[in-house]
Amino acid sequence: MLKAVILIGGPQKGTRFRPLSFEVPKPLFPVAGVPMLQHHIEACAKVPNMKEILLIGFYQPNEELTRFLTNAQQEFKVSIRYLQEYAALGTGGGIYHFRDQIVSGSPEAFFVLNADVCSAFPLSEMLSFQKEHGEPNSFVILGTTANRKQSLNYGCIVENEKTNEVLHYVEKPSTFVSDIINCGIYLFKPDIFQHIGAFFQKNQQDMLLEEPTNGWHRAEAIRLEQDIFTALAGQGKLYVYKTLSFWSQIKSAGSAIYASRLYLNQYHTTHPERLASNKDGGPKIRGNVYIHPTANIDPTAMLGPNVSIGTGVTIGAGVRVRESIILHGVTLQDHCCVLNSIVGWDSTVGKWARVEGTPSDPNPNDPFAKIDSETLFRDGELTPSITILGCNVTIPSEVIILNSIVLPHKDPNRSFKNQIIL
Ligand SMILES: Nc1nc2c(ncn2[C@@H]2O[C@H](COP(=O)(O)OP(=O)(O)O[C@H]3O[C@H](CO)[C@@H](O)[C@H](O)[C@@H]3O)[C@@H](O)[C@H]2O)c(=O)[nH]1
């Protein structure tokens, strides 16, 4: 039997996702029409023998998370539970703290997935790879190829090309190490806890010497990447399975639009029913578009490619939407235009208004390019990015909002370009 753990982080994480993460925990933000996490859960539930999916994080349990878990359990017919860390314990500390829950029922192996990645999740392939490679208790990291410059933003893996054993692992190196990067998706055997445990013991001794009152707490904070993988590399225990299928991080809001595009594209094979098509009396659809059944869209509107329309959205006559995510309860009034933008919950875009951003897509001429999840500012200036309207924003008619971030509940009364509207 198998299990899966999804690391969902907590409220202090996802800062590059603001202001959208003010309203909803980042892992529940909709990507291609469903919460980011649902893609992980669907992929795990498809693996034969998957008995339980555990979400580990340091969010306070809230209504939205509980509702999502209840619905997902019913839909995917697998046990899904949320385990809350008492503090941020790092990518290794959380799974170590809850190791009894993970190994209860004696799973032969378990997956660990970072919540903030979008992927085809080749989990069954990782299982077959694990069976064929190395010793029975070896662990597998999913890897992909990045270009030299961007590889520095990820965990970098040097492999033995014949055996795929991980020989060196360096987390976010400052100079080039390898173009094989860690996708944040792992297959572990329960034996991993011996390695994390050994590190914990050592950490505890060191820290109790330094700080007798708080040492135990601090010793439990363990980073899977720097503390465990680096030590396991070259020991015949850690292998890399390189995937050619799609993969991207979801750090900034711009990367959510890119991830939506990847998942919408995947729907052709996994969920064709989620893709809108041109029908009599319906809007004009270009490329891949997701429309929630409760949305009300004028037949003269044109949507796509890469558009997701949430619950209860109203779209008026002659509206154009492209490369955007429209969240629930939004109203797009007649003839407005929304390009490369995220329109937050319950916002309104007035007639003939234009909301437009600059896409942050990876370089299309580089097959290994990844999305640059830029910080908001570079050299003291706002980096041109997608336009984000926070929740409950009202854009008046005939106004242009370009490359800007509008904070929740704001009503900008004129056009803005390259600004954060506070
Ligand atoms: N439960 C829990 N989850 C956490 C914690 N810290 C981080 N996470 C979750 O773990 C994932 C990784 O988070 P980061 O610590 O922000 O790492 P990163 O910069 O995304 O880098 C990691 O992912 C890359 C691939 O996306 C890897 O290339 C890299 O090596 C590393 O694993 C995210 O889903 C985050 O929510 C924690 O203390 N507790």
Ligand as a Chemical Component Dictionary entry (heavy atoms), coordinates in Angstrom:
data_LIG
# 
_chem_comp.id                   LIG 
_chem_comp.type                 NON-POLYMER 
_chem_comp.pdbx_formal_charge   0 
_chem_comp.three_letter_code    LIG 
# 
loop_
_chem_comp_atom.comp_id 
_chem_comp_atom.atom_id 
_chem_comp_atom.alt_atom_id 
_chem_comp_atom.type_symbol 
_chem_comp_atom.charge 
_chem_comp_atom.model_Cartn_x 
_chem_comp_atom.model_Cartn_y 
_chem_comp_atom.model_Cartn_z 
_chem_comp_atom.pdbx_ordinal 
LIG N1  N1  N 0 4.529  21.740 5.813  1  
LIG C1  C1  C 0 5.488  22.579 5.471  2  
LIG N2  N2  N 0 5.670  22.848 4.173  3  
LIG C2  C2  C 0 6.666  23.680 3.855  4  
LIG C3  C3  C 0 7.519  24.272 4.818  5  
LIG N3  N3  N 0 8.430  25.046 4.175  6  
LIG C4  C4  C 0 8.147  24.929 2.856  7  
LIG N4  N4  N 0 7.072  24.119 2.668  8  
LIG C5  C5  C 0 6.451  23.735 1.388  9  
LIG O1  O1  O 0 7.434  23.046 0.673  10 
LIG C6  C6  C 0 7.456  23.443 -0.693 11 
LIG C7  C7  C 0 8.860  23.997 -1.041 12 
LIG O2  O2  O 0 8.958  25.234 -0.455 13 
LIG P1  P1  P 0 10.202 26.212 -0.368 14 
LIG O3  O3  O 0 10.839 26.028 0.942  15 
LIG O4  O4  O 0 9.667  27.554 -0.720 16 
LIG O5  O5  O 0 11.263 25.731 -1.420 17 
LIG P2  P2  P 0 11.445 26.175 -2.945 18 
LIG O6  O6  O 0 12.158 27.459 -3.033 19 
LIG O7  O7  O 0 10.125 26.049 -3.632 20 
LIG O8  O8  O 0 12.396 25.038 -3.480 21 
LIG C8  C8  C 0 11.997 23.697 -3.420 22 
LIG O9  O9  O 0 11.252 23.343 -4.558 23 
LIG C9  C9  C 0 11.974 23.435 -5.807 24 
LIG C10 C10 C 0 11.025 22.946 -6.898 25 
LIG O10 O10 O 0 9.901  23.754 -6.956 26 
LIG C11 C11 C 0 13.234 22.584 -5.776 27 
LIG O11 O11 O 0 13.992 22.750 -6.976 28 
LIG C12 C12 C 0 14.084 22.941 -4.586 29 
LIG O12 O12 O 0 15.170 22.058 -4.521 30 
LIG C13 C13 C 0 13.268 22.855 -3.309 31 
LIG O13 O13 O 0 12.872 21.537 -3.062 32 
LIG C14 C14 C 0 6.306  24.427 -0.847 33 
LIG O14 O14 O 0 5.189  23.725 -1.344 34 
LIG C15 C15 C 0 6.060  24.934 0.556  35 
LIG O15 O15 O 0 4.700  25.252 0.745  36 
LIG C16 C16 C 0 7.287  23.975 6.196  37 
LIG O16 O16 O 0 7.953  24.465 7.093  38 
LIG N5  N5  N 0 6.268  23.116 6.449  39 
# 
loop_
_chem_comp_bond.comp_id 
_chem_comp_bond.atom_id_1 
_chem_comp_bond.atom_id_2 
_chem_comp_bond.value_order 
_chem_comp_bond.pdbx_ordinal 
LIG N1  C1  SING 1  
LIG C1  N2  DOUB 2  
LIG C1  N5  SING 3  
LIG N2  C2  SING 4  
LIG C2  C3  DOUB 5  
LIG C2  N4  SING 6  
LIG C3  N3  SING 7  
LIG C3  C16 SING 8  
LIG N3  C4  DOUB 9  
LIG C4  N4  SING 10 
LIG N4  C5  SING 11 
LIG C5  O1  SING 12 
LIG C5  C15 SING 13 
LIG O1  C6  SING 14 
LIG C6  C7  SING 15 
LIG C6  C14 SING 16 
LIG C7  O2  SING 17 
LIG O2  P1  SING 18 
LIG P1  O3  DOUB 19 
LIG P1  O4  SING 20 
LIG P1  O5  SING 21 
LIG O5  P2  SING 22 
LIG P2  O6  DOUB 23 
LIG P2  O7  SING 24 
LIG P2  O8  SING 25 
LIG O8  C8  SING 26 
LIG C8  O9  SING 27 
LIG C8  C13 SING 28 
LIG O9  C9  SING 29 
LIG C9  C10 SING 30 
LIG C9  C11 SING 31 
LIG C10 O10 SING 32 
LIG C11 O11 SING 33 
LIG C11 C12 SING 34 
LIG C12 O12 SING 35 
LIG C12 C13 SING 36 
LIG C13 O13 SING 37 
LIG C14 O14 SING 38 
LIG C14 C15 SING 39 
LIG C15 O15 SING 40 
LIG C16 O16 DOUB 41 
LIG C16 N5  SING 42 
# 
